[in-house]
Amino acid sequence: MYYNLTKKEKKIAAQIIEKGVQADFKAGLEKAKKVITDWENEKTDNRAAYHKLYKTITNHDKKISKRYDGLGGSDYLMTVAVILFEEQITEEDIKDFSDEAKQFIYRWISVWKGE
């Protein structure tokens, strides 16, 4: 399935994707915060906490890189679908897309849900 976005829709998609990037960064920081909080509460020693923090950030960064690095215009709508599927945005965020673009998004979400 492929859908060609208009110039206006590409701008909308870019804004939505930025929301997804910010949400992913926040999720990574929250994971890191938990590791640091455990360390501060002496649930982990310094070495273990350091390695766990490094591993947490590295693994989360791989997810972000896989999703967003090298993202081209032809990938925008699929990425928007993923971000909506993961509930990082709401249906309100995609309201300005054409009906055809929204159908594309919902079709992919249905596939991922196994419907």
SEFI-42812 format. One line per 4 residues: number of its first residue (from 0); their letters; for each residue z negated, y, x of N, C-alpha, C. Coordinates in Angstrom, 1 decimal, always signed. Each point is the difference from the previous one (the first is absolute). Example, Ala and Ser with C-alpha at 12.3 -4.5 7.8 and 13.67 -1.06 7.14 Angstrom:
BEGIN
0 = as = -7.8,-5.7,+13.2,+0.0,+1.2,-0.9,+0.0,+1.2,+0.9; +0.7,+1.1,-0.4,+0.0,+1.1,+0.9,-0.8,+1.1,-0.8 $
END
This chain:
BEGIN
0 = myyn = +0.0,-1.2,+0.9,+0.0,+1.2,-0.9,+0.0,+1.2,+0.9; +0.8,+1.0,-0.4,+0.1,+1.2,+0.8,+0.3,+1.1,-1.0; -0.7,+1.2,+0.3,+0.2,+1.2,-0.8,+0.2,+1.1,+0.9; +1.0,+0.8,-0.2,+0.3,+1.2,+0.8,-0.7,+1.2,-0.5 $
4 = ltkk = -0.9,+0.6,+0.7,-0.8,+1.1,-0.5,+0.9,+1.3,+0.2; -0.2,+0.9,-1.0,+0.6,+1.3,+0.2,-0.8,+0.8,+1.0; +0.5,+1.2,+0.4,-0.7,+0.8,+1.0,-1.4,+0.4,-0.6; +0.0,+0.4,-1.2,-1.3,+0.4,-0.7,-1.0,-1.2,+0.0 $
8 = ekki = +0.5,-1.2,-0.3,-0.9,-1.1,-0.1,-0.5,-0.4,+1.4; +0.9,+0.2,+1.1,-0.5,-0.3,+1.3,-1.2,+0.9,+0.4; +0.1,+1.3,-0.5,-1.1,+0.9,+0.3,-1.3,-0.5,-0.7; +0.2,-0.4,-1.3,-1.2,-0.5,-0.7,-0.5,-1.2,+0.7 $
12 = aaqi = +0.9,-0.9,+0.4,-0.5,-1.3,+0.6,-0.7,+0.4,+1.3; +0.5,+0.9,+0.8,-0.7,+0.4,+1.3,-1.4,+0.5,-0.3; -0.2,+0.8,-1.1,-1.3,+0.5,-0.3,-0.9,-1.2,-0.4; +0.5,-0.9,-0.8,-0.8,-1.2,-0.4,-0.3,-0.9,+1.2 $
16 = iekg = +0.9,-0.2,+0.9,-0.2,-0.8,+1.2,-1.1,+0.7,+0.9; +0.0,+1.3,+0.0,-1.1,+0.7,+0.8,-1.3,-0.3,-0.6; -0.1,-0.1,-1.4,-1.3,-0.4,-0.6,-0.4,-1.4,+0.4; +1.0,-0.9,+0.1,-0.3,-1.3,+0.4,-0.5,-0.1,+1.5 $
20 = vqad = +0.7,+0.8,+0.8,-0.5,+0.0,+1.4,-1.4,+0.5,+0.1; -0.3,+1.1,-0.7,-1.4,+0.5,+0.0,-1.0,-1.0,-0.5; +0.4,-0.7,-1.1,-0.9,-1.0,-0.6,-0.2,-1.2,+1.0; +1.0,-0.3,+0.8,-0.1,-1.1,+1.0,-0.9,+0.5,+1.1 $
24 = fkag = +0.2,+1.2,+0.5,-0.9,+0.5,+1.0,-1.4,+0.1,-0.4; -0.2,+0.4,-1.3,-1.4,+0.0,-0.5,-0.6,-1.4,+0.0; +0.8,-1.0,-0.5,-0.5,-1.3,+0.0,-0.4,-0.5,+1.4; +0.8,+0.3,+1.0,-0.3,-0.4,+1.3,-1.3,+0.7,+0.5 $
28 = leka = -0.1,+1.3,-0.3,-1.3,+0.7,+0.4,-1.2,-0.6,-0.7; +0.1,-0.4,-1.2,-1.1,-0.6,-0.7,-0.4,-1.3,+0.6; +1.0,-0.8,+0.4,-0.3,-1.3,+0.7,-0.7,+0.3,+1.3; +0.5,+1.0,+0.7,-0.7,+0.4,+1.3,-1.4,+0.5,-0.2 $
32 = kkvi = -0.1,+0.8,-1.0,-1.4,+0.5,-0.3,-1.0,-1.1,-0.3; +0.5,-1.0,-0.7,-0.9,-1.2,-0.2,-0.5,-0.6,+1.3; +1.0,-0.2,+0.9,-0.3,-0.6,+1.3,-1.1,+0.9,+0.7; +0.3,+1.3,+0.0,-0.9,+0.9,+0.7,-1.4,+0.0,-0.7 $
36 = tdwe = +0.0,+0.0,-1.3,-1.3,+0.0,-0.7,-0.8,-1.2,+0.3; +0.7,-1.2,+0.1,-0.7,-1.2,+0.3,-0.6,+0.1,+1.4; +0.8,+0.6,+0.9,-0.5,+0.2,+1.4,-1.2,+0.9,+0.0; +0.1,+1.1,-0.7,-1.1,+1.0,+0.0,-1.3,-0.6,-0.6 $
40 = nekt = +0.2,-0.9,-1.0,-1.2,-0.7,-0.6,-0.4,-1.2,+0.8; +0.5,-0.1,+1.2,-0.3,-1.1,+1.0,+0.2,-1.4,-0.5; +1.1,-0.1,-0.8,+0.4,-1.3,-0.5,+1.0,-0.7,+1.0; +0.5,+0.9,+0.9,+0.9,-0.5,+1.1,-0.4,+0.6,+1.3 $
44 = dnra = +0.2,-0.7,+1.1,-0.2,+0.6,+1.3,+1.2,+0.9,+0.4; -0.2,+0.8,+1.0,+1.1,+0.9,+0.4,+1.3,-0.6,+0.3; +0.0,-1.1,+0.8,+1.3,-0.6,+0.3,+0.7,-0.6,-1.2; -0.8,-0.7,-0.8,+0.6,-0.6,-1.2,+0.5,+1.0,-1.0 $
48 = ayhk = -0.7,+1.1,-0.1,+0.4,+1.1,-0.9,+1.3,+0.7,+0.5; +0.0,+0.2,+1.3,+1.2,+0.6,+0.6,+1.2,-0.8,-0.2; -0.1,-1.3,+0.3,+1.2,-0.9,-0.2,+0.4,-0.2,-1.5; -1.0,+0.0,-0.8,+0.3,-0.1,-1.5,+0.7,+1.3,-0.5 $
52 = lykt = -0.5,+1.1,+0.5,+0.6,+1.3,-0.4,+1.5,+0.1,+0.5; +0.2,-0.4,+1.3,+1.3,+0.0,+0.5,+0.9,-1.0,-0.8; -0.4,-1.1,-0.3,+0.7,-1.0,-0.7,+0.3,+0.5,-1.4; -1.0,+0.6,-0.7,+0.2,+0.5,-1.3,+1.1,+1.1,-0.1 $
56 = itnh = -0.1,+0.9,+1.0,+1.0,+1.1,+0.0,+1.4,-0.5,+0.4; +0.1,-0.9,+0.9,+1.2,-0.6,+0.5,+0.7,-0.7,-1.1; -0.7,-0.9,-0.7,+0.6,-0.8,-1.1,+0.4,+0.9,-1.2; -0.8,+1.0,-0.3,+0.4,+0.9,-1.1,+1.2,+0.8,+0.4 $
60 = dkki = +0.1,+0.4,+1.3,+1.1,+0.8,+0.4,+1.3,-0.8,+0.0; -0.1,-1.3,+0.2,+1.2,-0.9,-0.1,+0.5,+0.0,-1.4; -0.9,+0.0,-1.0,+0.5,+0.1,-1.4,+0.7,+1.3,-0.3; -0.6,+1.1,+0.5,+0.6,+1.3,-0.2,+1.4,+0.1,+0.7 $
64 = skry = +0.0,-0.4,+1.2,+1.3,+0.0,+0.8,+1.1,-0.8,-0.7; -0.4,-1.2,-0.5,+1.0,-0.9,-0.6,+0.6,+0.7,-1.3; -0.9,+0.7,-0.7,+0.5,+0.6,-1.2,+0.8,+1.3,+0.2; -0.5,+0.8,+0.9,+0.6,+1.4,+0.1,+0.9,+0.3,+1.2 $
68 = dglg = -0.2,-0.7,+1.1,+0.8,+0.3,+1.2,+1.5,-0.3,-0.3; +0.9,+0.9,+0.4,+1.4,-0.2,-0.2,+0.5,+0.0,-1.5; -0.8,+0.6,-0.8,+0.3,+0.0,-1.4,+1.2,+0.9,-0.3; +1.1,-0.6,-0.6,+1.2,+0.8,-0.3,+0.1,+0.2,-1.5 $
72 = gsdy = +0.9,+0.9,-0.3,+0.1,+0.4,-1.4,+0.3,-1.2,-1.0; +0.7,-1.0,+0.6,+0.2,-1.2,-0.9,-1.2,-0.8,-0.2; -1.1,+0.2,+0.7,-1.2,-0.7,-0.1,-1.0,+0.7,-0.9; +0.2,+1.3,-0.3,-0.9,+0.8,-0.7,-0.5,-0.6,-1.3 $
76 = lmtv = +0.9,-0.4,-0.9,-0.4,-0.4,-1.3,-0.8,-1.3,+0.1; +0.4,-0.9,+0.8,-0.8,-1.2,+0.2,-1.4,+0.3,+0.5; -0.1,+0.9,+0.9,-1.3,+0.4,+0.5,-0.9,+0.7,-1.1; +0.7,+0.8,-0.8,-0.7,+0.6,-1.1,-0.5,-1.1,-1.0 $
80 = avil = +0.8,-1.0,-0.2,-0.4,-1.1,-0.9,-1.3,-0.7,+0.6; +0.0,-0.2,+1.3,-1.1,-0.7,+0.7,-1.3,+0.9,-0.2; +0.2,+1.2,+0.2,-1.2,+1.0,-0.1,-0.5,+0.0,-1.4; +0.8,+0.0,-1.0,-0.4,-0.1,-1.4,-0.6,-1.3,-0.3 $
84 = feeq = +0.5,-1.1,+0.5,-0.5,-1.4,-0.2,-1.4,-0.1,+0.6; -0.2,+0.7,+1.1,-1.3,-0.1,+0.7,-1.0,+1.1,-0.6; +0.4,+0.7,-1.0,-0.7,+1.0,-0.8,-0.5,+1.1,+0.9; +0.8,+0.4,+1.0,-0.3,+1.2,+0.8,+0.5,+1.2,-0.6 $
88 = itee = +0.9,-0.2,-1.0,+0.5,+1.1,-0.9,+0.0,-0.5,-1.4; +0.2,+0.9,-0.9,+0.1,-0.3,-1.5,+1.4,+0.2,-0.5; +0.1,-0.5,-1.2,+1.3,+0.2,-0.7,+0.4,+1.5,-0.1; -1.0,+0.8,-0.1,+0.2,+1.5,-0.1,+0.8,+0.5,+1.3 $
92 = dikd = -0.2,-0.7,+1.1,+0.6,+0.4,+1.2,+1.5,-0.3,+0.0; +0.5,-0.9,-0.8,+1.4,-0.4,+0.0,+0.7,+0.6,-1.2; -0.6,+0.8,-0.8,+0.5,+0.5,-1.2,+1.3,+0.8,+0.1; +0.3,+0.6,+1.2,+1.2,+0.8,+0.2,+1.2,-0.8,+0.5 $
96 = fsde = -0.2,-1.3,+0.2,+1.1,-0.8,+0.4,+0.9,-0.3,-1.3; +1.2,-0.3,+0.2,+0.9,-0.3,-1.1,-0.5,-1.3,-0.6; +0.4,-0.3,-1.3,-0.3,-1.2,-0.6,+0.4,-1.2,+0.8; +1.2,+0.1,+0.5,+0.6,-1.1,+0.8,-0.9,-0.3,+1.2 $
100 = akqf = -0.4,+1.0,+0.7,-0.9,-0.1,+1.2,-1.3,-0.7,-0.4; -0.6,+0.5,-1.1,-1.3,-0.6,-0.5,+0.2,-1.4,-0.4; +1.1,-0.4,-0.6,+0.3,-1.4,-0.3,+0.0,-0.8,+1.3; +0.7,+0.5,+1.0,+0.0,-0.7,+1.3,-1.4,-0.3,+0.5 $
104 = iyrw = -0.8,+1.0,-0.1,-1.4,-0.1,+0.5,-0.8,-1.0,-0.8; +0.1,+0.0,-1.3,-0.7,-0.9,-0.9,+0.5,-1.4,+0.1; +1.3,-0.2,+0.3,+0.6,-1.3,+0.2,-0.6,-0.7,+1.2; -0.2,+0.8,+1.1,-0.6,-0.6,+1.2,-1.4,-0.3,-0.2 $
108 = isvw = -0.7,+0.9,-0.7,-1.5,-0.3,-0.3,-0.1,-1.3,-0.8; +0.9,-0.2,-1.0,+0.0,-1.2,-0.8,+0.2,-1.2,+0.9; +0.9,+0.1,+0.9,+0.2,-1.2,+0.9,-1.2,-0.3,+0.8; -0.7,+1.0,+0.6,-1.2,-0.2,+0.8,-1.1,-0.5,-0.8 $
112 = kge = -0.1,+0.4,-1.3,-1.0,-0.6,-0.9,+0.3,-1.4,-0.5; +1.2,-0.4,+0.3,+0.4,-1.4,-0.4,+0.4,+0.0,-1.5; +0.4,+1.1,-0.6,+0.3,+0.0,-1.4,+1.5,-0.4,-0.2 $
END
